[in-house]
Amino acid sequence: MLPLPLLPLLAWLLPLSGALGSRVALWPWWVGFLLCLAGALVALWLLLRLPWHPRPYWAAVGALPLLLPVGFLTLALRAPLLNDVSTDPLHPPRLDWAHQLRSDADLPVNEAPLKFSGDNPAPIYTRASRERVLAEAASLMQASGWQIRASQEGLEAVVTSPWFGFQDDVALRLFEGPRELRIDMRSASRQGRSDLGANRARIQTFLARLQARLAAP
């Protein structure tokens, strides 16, 4: 049996190495998830043994990583089962770049119409010029560390998560109406049937920041 001080260390190192190893492509994301699961099991064992542990302080420290899977589980239960979100789910922006970038190991790009929930993000409207909107949106995307390219509809981007290195595909579409410019956005995950609300949050945050920039003189 491992010396007791090593178990709290394992409870922390297993999920950290699993996530970071996936992030730098040392192994596939599912291997990283298995390492996180192993760390959670060690943390759970330490939590259950806490009252009888000869070193309760170290056992408590080792049980803390258990908060991570509990948090994920809470998000999974609260978030709708979606992995592709758009401000226009019936006619979403195209993901042409994603069609080129996605491999056989990734999910295929969903066809319209997309599934949506009651709190689906809404498009924004502006009287700013198309050129200014594209410039502000590209600046925001680059500042966020996204890979971007121009498209016929507006802009496309690839977002890489800091943990595990998951990649999501984003499209921004501009439609010029008689008086205003309508801005639609789409964010789609390459892995997983549920995004835990990440795509919806990304769209809402980005469009709010873009609208604030466009409202500035």
C-alpha positions, -999 to 999 in steps of 0.1 A, spaced: 0 0 0 12 35 -8 23 57 21 -6 78 32 9 112 23 12 101 -13 -26 95 -17 -35 132 -14 -7 140 -39 -22 114 -63 -57 129 -59 -43 162 -72 -17 150 -98 -40 126 -116 -66 151 -128 -40 178 -134 -19 155 -155 -49 142 -173 -62 176 -183 -29 191 -192 -17 160 -210 -48 162 -232 -42 199 -237 -7 194 -252 -18 163 -271 2 137 -251 -29 115 -252 -65 116 -264 -91 135 -243 -107 102 -231 -74 92 -215 -74 125 -197 -109 118 -185 -99 84 -172 -70 100 -152 -94 125 -138 -118 97 -128 -90 79 -111 -81 110 -92 -118 115 -82 -119 79 -68 -87 85 -48 -103 118 -34 -135 100 -26 -117 72 -7 -98 99 13 -131 117 21 -148 85 33 -118 76 54 -114 111 68 -128 104 104 -103 75 108 -74 90 89 -42 94 110 -35 126 92 -69 143 87 -55 175 74 -38 157 44 -69 136 38 -90 168 36 -66 184 12 -66 152 -9 -104 152 -10 -107 187 -24 -103 176 -61 -136 158 -57 -153 192 -61 -143 192 -98 -164 162 -108 -192 173 -85 -192 207 -103 -193 190 -137 -221 168 -126 -241 198 -114 -236 216 -147 -245 185 -167 -278 181 -148 -287 218 -151 -276 224 -188 -297 212 -217 -283 184 -238 -269 206 -266 -235 208 -283 -243 233 -311 -259 266 -303 -269 295 -325 -289 327 -323 -307 315 -353 -313 277 -348 -336 273 -377 -311 289 -402 -278 289 -384 -246 305 -398 -226 280 -418 -195 263 -404 -176 259 -437 -142 259 -420 -153 233 -395 -162 210 -424 -125 212 -435 -110 209 -400 -130 182 -383 -116 147 -384 -132 113 -382 -127 114 -344 -148 146 -342 -185 149 -343 -200 158 -377 -213 193 -383 -250 194 -375 -274 202 -402 -302 228 -397 -325 231 -379 -305 229 -346 -320 218 -313 -325 248 -289 -337 255 -254 -360 281 -240 -331 304 -230 -315 304 -264 -292 334 -271 -306 362 -293 -290 380 -322 -280 417 -318 -287 446 -341 -266 476 -349 -265 506 -373 -227 504 -375 -212 496 -408 -204 461 -419 -167 470 -420 -166 483 -385 -185 453 -371 -161 429 -388 -131 448 -375 -144 450 -339 -154 413 -340 -120 402 -353 -102 423 -327 -123 407 -299 -117 371 -313 -79 377 -316 -78 392 -281 -95 360 -268 -69 338 -285 -92 324 -311 -80 314 -346 -100 333 -371 -106 336 -408 -129 356 -430 -159 339 -446 -186 349 -471 -211 354 -442 -187 372 -419 -161 355 -397 -153 319 -386 -131 309 -357 -117 280 -337 -117 282 -299 -94 259 -278 -103 254 -242 -75 259 -216 -83 225 -200 -81 193 -221 -77 214 -253 -112 209 -266 -118 227 -298 -151 244 -307 -161 260 -340 -176 295 -342 -193 314 -370 -204 350 -370 -229 361 -397 -239 396 -407 -271 403 -425 -278 438 -438 -314 449 -434 -330 481 -446 -320 501 -415 -299 478 -393 -273 451 -394 -283 418 -378 -255 398 -362 -260 361 -356 -235 337 -340 -230 300 -338 -208 279 -315 -204 242 -319 -184 216 -300 -163 189 -318 -166 164 -289 -193 154 -265 -231 154 -267 -234 181 -240 -213 213 -238 -223 220 -202 -237 254 -214 -203 265 -227 -214 274 -262 -244 294 -251 -223 313 -225 -196 320 -252 -222 335 -276 -238 356 -249 -205 369 -236 -191 377 -270 -222 394 -284 -225 415 -252 -189 426 -255 -193 433 -292 -224 454 -287 -207 474 -260 -178 482 -285 -202 491 -313 -222 514 -289 -190 534 -281 -184 565 -302 
